[in-house]
Amino acid sequence: MSLKIKLISMLSGFVLVLSMLVIGVIAASNQTINLKGNVEFSLTDSSLYVKDIRLMNSITGGNTLENFVPGFVNEGFDLNIGDVSSTTGSITLQLDLVNTTSTKYIASTKSTLTNAAISVSGEIAGDEVPLADVSTYEGVSGTVTITITLASGTSANINLDNIVIDLEEYKTVGNVSLDIQYNYSSNIIDFYYSINDSEEMIPITEIGTLQLDSIDNITFYVKNGSMRGNTVTFTFEPEIYSETILDSDEGASGYNEVTFDITQDIIINVYVLMG
């Protein structure tokens, strides 16, 4: 046998052995998860509409589950996916939701699996989509991500029955520093604030700095009435809102008001112009 033929033969053998090793590694690294069961939600009304459920993968990004029918979260959803091959030992599902209310939600779960770990995350904005429009709404209010990871082994049957996705009202709060100034040397009159949807109106009577902690929202009020002419100007650091002016109305009854949602620590500069 010539040297050339020997070299070709040896090279072919090496390629064959290498191919078998690669195939063996790939086969050994693949794990099979058989996923089925009915997932429930903690909400029992028609606040949230599940628009899509996708099985995520690294190739296409995500494919809508076969036989998926959109519906509200109070109906629960069968996730009978069958065998899924994974090189990481985990699979991920994403649920796109449409919110018919102004309430913001954050998703989590306290549920557990016997042979795998489960995690749930996601935030849902309060988009207030009308009920009549949820099926045709083009956007989504948020996405809930479910990740399931095998505890051990190369395969497992995962039963999602009794798994509950908790959807809790979500509020982002911050600390508020009110820097209050006004144009008179006498005390401020008929200017009030309330915090976190409270009905208690607290009077602001003096200049200076007022520190308020853990604030979700703050509402300011000026009293209307005869001979009124008070104007309050608000500016913000950082400028999450543009300059805002709150006026009292002469001859009117009640109060004019303005509300600011607080999503971070902020300084509100308040200038009260007494009429």
C-alpha positions as CSV (number, residue, x, y, z in Angstrom):
1,M,0.0,0.0,0.0
2,S,1.4,3.4,-1.0
3,L,2.1,6.1,1.6
4,K,-0.6,8.3,0.0
5,I,-3.2,5.6,0.4
6,K,-2.1,4.9,4.0
7,L,-2.4,8.6,4.9
8,I,-5.9,8.9,3.3
9,S,-7.0,5.8,5.2
10,M,-5.7,7.1,8.5
11,L,-7.3,10.5,8.0
12,S,-10.7,8.9,7.1
13,G,-10.5,6.8,10.2
14,F,-9.7,9.8,12.4
15,V,-12.6,11.7,11.0
16,L,-15.0,8.8,11.6
17,V,-13.8,8.4,15.2
18,L,-14.1,12.2,15.8
19,S,-17.6,12.3,14.3
20,M,-18.7,9.4,16.6
21,L,-17.2,11.3,19.7
22,V,-19.1,14.5,18.7
23,I,-22.3,12.6,18.2
24,G,-21.8,10.9,21.6
25,V,-21.2,14.2,23.4
26,I,-24.3,15.8,21.8
27,A,-26.4,12.8,22.7
28,A,-25.1,12.8,26.3
29,S,-25.7,16.5,26.7
30,N,-29.3,16.4,25.5
31,Q,-32.0,16.1,28.2
32,T,-35.6,15.3,27.6
33,I,-38.4,17.0,29.5
34,N,-42.0,15.8,29.1
35,L,-44.1,18.7,30.1
36,K,-47.9,18.6,30.8
37,G,-50.5,20.0,33.1
38,N,-52.9,22.8,33.8
39,V,-51.4,26.1,35.0
40,E,-53.6,28.4,37.1
41,F,-53.4,32.1,38.1
42,S,-54.1,33.8,41.4
43,L,-56.6,36.2,39.8
44,T,-60.1,34.9,39.4
45,D,-61.6,37.7,37.2
46,S,-61.2,38.8,33.6
47,S,-58.6,41.5,34.3
48,L,-55.8,39.8,32.2
49,Y,-56.1,38.2,28.8
50,V,-53.5,35.7,27.7
51,K,-52.7,36.6,24.0
52,D,-50.0,34.1,23.3
53,I,-47.9,31.3,24.9
54,R,-44.6,30.4,23.3
55,L,-42.0,27.7,23.9
56,M,-38.7,29.5,23.6
57,N,-35.6,28.2,21.9
58,S,-32.3,29.5,20.6
59,I,-33.1,29.0,16.9
60,T,-36.4,30.7,16.3
61,G,-36.8,32.7,19.5
62,G,-40.2,31.2,20.3
63,N,-43.0,29.2,18.8
64,T,-46.7,29.5,19.7
65,L,-47.9,26.3,21.4
66,E,-50.0,24.0,19.2
67,N,-53.7,24.1,19.9
68,F,-53.3,27.3,22.0
69,V,-56.5,29.2,22.4
70,P,-56.3,32.8,23.8
71,G,-58.4,33.5,26.9
72,F,-58.6,35.2,30.3
73,V,-56.3,34.1,33.2
74,N,-59.3,32.9,35.3
75,E,-59.7,30.0,32.8
76,G,-56.3,28.3,33.4
77,F,-54.3,26.9,30.6
78,D,-53.3,23.3,29.6
79,L,-49.7,23.2,28.8
80,N,-49.5,19.6,27.4
81,I,-46.3,20.1,25.4
82,G,-44.9,16.6,25.3
83,D,-41.2,15.8,25.0
84,V,-38.9,18.7,24.7
85,S,-35.2,18.2,24.1
86,S,-32.8,20.6,26.0
87,T,-29.0,20.9,26.1
88,T,-29.2,23.0,29.3
89,G,-31.7,20.9,31.3
90,S,-34.2,23.7,31.3
91,I,-37.1,25.0,29.2
92,T,-38.7,28.4,29.1
93,L,-42.3,29.4,28.3
94,Q,-43.4,33.0,27.7
95,L,-47.0,34.2,28.2
96,D,-48.0,37.5,26.6
97,L,-50.8,39.3,28.5
98,V,-53.1,42.2,27.8
99,N,-54.3,44.1,30.9
100,T,-57.9,45.5,30.9
101,T,-57.3,47.5,34.1
102,S,-55.0,50.3,35.3
103,T,-53.5,48.0,38.0
104,K,-49.9,47.0,37.5
105,Y,-48.9,43.4,38.3
106,I,-45.8,41.5,39.1
107,A,-45.7,37.8,38.5
108,S,-44.1,35.1,40.7
109,T,-44.9,31.7,42.1
110,K,-44.7,29.9,45.5
111,S,-45.5,26.6,43.8
112,T,-42.9,23.8,43.7
113,L,-42.2,20.7,41.6
114,T,-40.9,17.4,43.0
115,N,-38.3,16.7,40.3
116,A,-37.5,20.2,38.9
117,A,-37.1,23.8,39.9
118,I,-39.6,26.4,38.6
119,S,-39.3,30.2,38.5
120,V,-41.8,32.8,37.3
121,S,-41.1,36.4,36.6
122,G,-42.5,39.4,34.7
123,E,-44.3,42.8,35.0
124,I,-47.7,43.7,33.6
125,A,-48.4,47.4,32.8
126,G,-51.8,48.9,33.5
127,D,-52.8,49.6,29.9
128,E,-56.7,49.6,30.5
129,V,-57.4,47.9,27.2
130,P,-61.2,47.7,26.7
131,L,-62.7,44.2,27.1
132,A,-64.1,44.5,23.6
133,D,-60.7,45.1,22.1
134,V,-58.5,42.5,23.8
135,S,-58.7,39.9,21.1
136,T,-57.6,42.5,18.4
137,Y,-55.2,44.5,20.5
138,E,-51.8,44.6,18.7
139,G,-49.6,45.3,21.7
140,V,-49.0,43.4,24.9
141,S,-49.1,44.8,28.5
142,G,-46.3,42.5,29.6
143,T,-44.8,39.0,29.4
144,V,-44.7,36.3,32.1
145,T,-41.7,34.0,31.8
146,I,-41.8,30.5,33.3
147,T,-38.5,28.6,33.5
148,I,-38.4,24.9,34.5
149,T,-35.0,23.3,35.2
150,L,-34.4,19.5,35.9
151,A,-33.2,18.8,39.4
152,S,-31.0,15.9,38.1
153,G,-30.9,13.1,35.4
154,T,-31.3,13.3,31.7
155,S,-35.1,13.1,31.5
156,A,-38.2,13.7,33.6
157,N,-41.9,13.9,33.4
158,I,-43.0,17.4,34.7
159,N,-46.6,17.7,35.8
160,L,-47.7,21.3,36.1
161,D,-51.1,20.6,37.8
162,N,-51.5,22.7,40.9
163,I,-48.9,25.2,39.7
164,V,-50.2,28.7,40.4
165,I,-48.8,31.9,38.9
166,D,-49.2,34.7,41.5
167,L,-50.1,38.1,40.1
168,E,-49.7,40.7,42.7
169,E,-50.4,44.5,42.5
170,Y,-47.1,46.1,41.8
171,K,-46.1,49.6,43.1
172,T,-42.8,51.3,42.6
173,V,-42.2,53.8,45.4
174,G,-39.6,56.4,46.2
175,N,-38.7,59.0,48.8
176,V,-39.9,62.5,48.2
177,S,-38.2,65.7,49.4
178,L,-40.5,68.7,49.1
179,D,-38.5,72.0,48.9
180,I,-41.2,74.6,49.7
181,Q,-40.9,78.3,48.9
182,Y,-43.5,81.1,48.7
183,N,-43.7,84.9,48.0
184,Y,-45.1,86.1,51.3
185,S,-43.5,86.4,54.7
186,S,-46.7,85.2,56.4
187,N,-47.8,81.6,56.6
188,I,-49.1,79.7,53.6
189,I,-52.8,79.1,53.5
190,D,-55.2,76.8,51.7
191,F,-52.5,74.5,50.3
192,Y,-52.6,70.7,51.1
193,Y,-51.2,67.3,50.1
194,S,-52.1,63.7,50.6
195,I,-50.0,60.6,50.0
196,N,-50.6,57.0,48.7
197,D,-54.3,57.5,47.8
198,S,-55.1,58.6,51.3
199,E,-58.2,60.8,51.8
200,E,-56.4,62.8,54.6
201,M,-55.5,66.3,53.3
202,I,-52.5,67.5,55.3
203,P,-51.9,71.3,55.3
204,I,-48.7,72.9,54.2
205,T,-48.2,76.1,56.1
206,E,-44.5,76.9,56.2
207,I,-41.5,77.1,53.9
208,G,-38.6,74.7,54.2
209,T,-37.9,71.1,53.4
210,L,-40.4,68.3,54.1
211,Q,-39.2,64.7,53.8
212,L,-41.6,61.9,52.9
213,D,-40.6,58.3,52.6
214,S,-42.0,55.3,50.7
215,I,-44.3,57.3,48.5
216,D,-46.3,55.7,45.6
217,N,-48.1,58.8,44.7
218,I,-48.6,62.3,46.1
219,T,-51.6,64.7,45.5
220,F,-51.5,68.5,46.0
221,Y,-54.6,70.6,46.5
222,V,-55.4,74.4,46.4
223,K,-58.7,75.7,47.7
224,N,-61.1,77.5,45.4
225,G,-63.4,80.4,46.4
226,S,-64.0,84.1,46.3
227,M,-60.9,86.3,46.2
228,R,-58.7,83.3,45.7
229,G,-55.7,83.6,43.3
230,N,-53.1,81.2,44.7
231,T,-50.9,79.5,42.2
232,V,-48.4,76.6,42.9
233,T,-45.6,75.8,40.6
234,F,-43.9,72.4,40.7
235,T,-40.5,71.5,39.2
236,F,-38.7,68.1,39.6
237,E,-35.2,66.8,40.1
238,P,-34.7,64.6,38.2
239,E,-37.2,65.9,35.7
240,I,-39.6,62.9,35.4
241,Y,-42.4,65.4,35.0
242,S,-42.2,68.8,33.2
243,E,-43.0,72.0,35.1
244,T,-46.6,71.8,36.4
245,I,-48.8,74.7,37.6
246,L,-51.8,74.3,39.9
247,D,-54.2,77.2,40.2
248,S,-57.1,78.0,42.5
249,D,-60.3,79.3,40.8
250,E,-61.9,82.5,42.1
251,G,-65.6,82.0,42.9
252,A,-65.5,78.2,42.6
253,S,-66.1,75.7,45.4
254,G,-64.0,72.7,46.4
255,Y,-60.3,72.2,45.5
256,N,-58.2,71.9,42.4
257,E,-55.7,69.1,42.6
258,V,-52.9,67.4,40.8
259,T,-51.4,63.9,41.4
260,F,-47.8,62.7,40.7
261,D,-46.8,59.0,40.6
262,I,-43.5,58.5,42.3
263,T,-41.3,55.8,40.8
264,Q,-37.9,56.8,42.3
265,D,-36.3,59.2,44.9
266,I,-37.1,62.7,43.8
267,I,-36.9,66.4,44.9
268,I,-40.1,68.4,44.2
269,N,-39.5,72.1,44.2
270,V,-42.7,73.8,45.2
271,Y,-43.3,77.6,44.8
272,V,-46.5,79.0,46.2
273,L,-47.6,82.3,44.8
274,M,-50.2,83.8,47.1
275,G,-52.8,85.9,45.3
